[in-house]
Amino acid sequence: MAGKRKPKVELAWQSKIKVETVTVDNPFYSKVHQGVEANPVKIQAQINIRESAIVTLAARKQINEAQLAAATRFRALYEAMGGAGVGSFDYSREPVDGGGSREPLTEQQIRAGQELKRCREILGVRAYDIMSKVAGQGYAIGELAKSHRERTTLADYLKDGLDEMARSWGYENRGTKRRTT
């Protein structure tokens, strides 16, 4: 009896774009024209939910607005630092003609570095590492963890870290939670 061959499975191309309609703050909202129908506070917008893991979590309603604002601020700080951080000068390398001198740190990079250091102190090493990979570098949770349990654990660490940073930066409780009396 001859061995059966498995049919070839061709991988189908998948788009990196998945557009969904979400409700966002109106960038053109004016308090001067408050209450006017043509001046809504929130509007419908289409976004690519595969742009980052944070956007995907927000579109699926797995993180709230305060957590999204904290992730957005963390990402801005991370990008202001220059991604993974500013490299140091290597004195052992011989200077080469045409190679310009290294740019000095800007005031914005210094402030971003100080704020990220404060984030690391608040979050701890493990949660900060997860936050920097997902919110800062844009890794998907599935890229960092193989099993369902690992993905769930990483998502919990991320959400807890976003909660801590949202409270620290004052984004928490913008009227979405019930007050306790």
C-alpha positions, -999 to +999 in steps of 0.1 A: +000+000+000+015+033-011+017+061+014-008+089+010+005+124+004-010+153+022-024+180-001-003+211-002-017+239+019-010+273+005-008+301+030-033+328+021-021+364+022-036+383+051-039+421+052-021+440+080-051+463+080-084+457+097-105+488+099-133+492+124-155+520+134-150+533+170-162+563+190-134+588+197-131+623+211-139+650+185-106+668+178-126+699+166-148+701+196-152+736+210-166+744+245-177+778+231-202+760+209-213+734+235-247+719+229-248+727+192-256+696+171-228+703+147-203+703+176-204+668+192-180+658+220-176+623+205-175+612+169-174+580+149-140+573+133-124+544+114-091+531+128-068+502+119-071+479+150-041+460+139-019+491+143-008+480+178-019+456+205-031+485+226-055+497+198-067+462+194-075+458+231-093+492+231-113+483+200-124+451+217-133+470+248-108+450+269-092+482+282-110+514+293-104+550+282-081+557+312-059+527+303-058+537+267-048+573+276-020+558+299-008+535+271-008+564+246+013+586+270+037+557+277+042+552+240+048+589+234+074+589+262+090+557+248+092+572+213+106+605+227+135+585+242+143+572+208+127+537+210+147+513+232+167+542+247+196+564+239+228+546+233+261+556+250+292+568+233+318+541+226+352+555+233+370+524+221+359+530+185+382+551+163+365+581+148+359+579+110+360+608+085+325+619+075+310+604+106+294+633+124+295+636+161+267+621+182+237+643+188+234+655+224+204+645+244+175+670+241+156+683+270+125+663+258+146+631+259+158+638+294+123+645+307+110+614+289+138+593+305+130+606+339+093+599+335+100+564+322+123+558+352+094+568+375+072+544+356+096+516+362+097+524+399+059+523+400+054+492+379+083+470+389+107+453+365+084+426+351+054+448+345+076+476+330+092+451+306+058+440+294+045+476+292+076+487+272+073+457+247+035+460+242+028+498+246+062+511+237+075+488+209+042+476+196+046+439+201+014+418+201+008+397+232+007+366+210+043+373+199+055+374+235+036+343+248+030+309+233+003+293+255-032+307+263-022+309+300+009+329+292-011+353+270-037+357+297-010+364+324+007+390+302-026+407+294-034+408+332+001+423+339-004+449+311-039+459+323-027+462+359+002+483+348-020+505+327-043+509+358-014+520+379-001+545+353-036+558+347-040+565+385-005+580+386-011+603+357-046+613+368-066+596+339-085+572+362-121+578+370-133+603+345-169+598+354-170+562+342-169+546+377-196+549+403-188+569+433-188+552+466-204+573+494 
